[in-house]
Amino acid sequence: MYVTKLKKEFSVLPKKKNKNLRLYGIIPTLQNFPSFGRVYAAYGGIFIIVAVLWGWGIDKKTPDMYEWGWFYVVI
């Protein structure tokens, strides 16, 4: 998906040629070693933690109650 500007409004449209995004979702389903689920979950947790900290530190957007709640669930 990508964001495009149409008539001074932003809308989200699917981009048919975005193969990388499709592969990002399909490749994890093809893994066959037993610990992949744990590794993938750890990656997702780190992604969420970094996203909250990035928004707080770089974008100067203070996390709301729900973001803090999920932050602690991940930890």
Buried (B, 14 or more C-beta within 10 A) or exposed (E): EEEEEEEEEEEEEEEEEEEEEEEEEEEEEEEEEEEEEEEEEEEEBEEBBEEBEEBBEEEEEEBEEEBEEBBEEBE
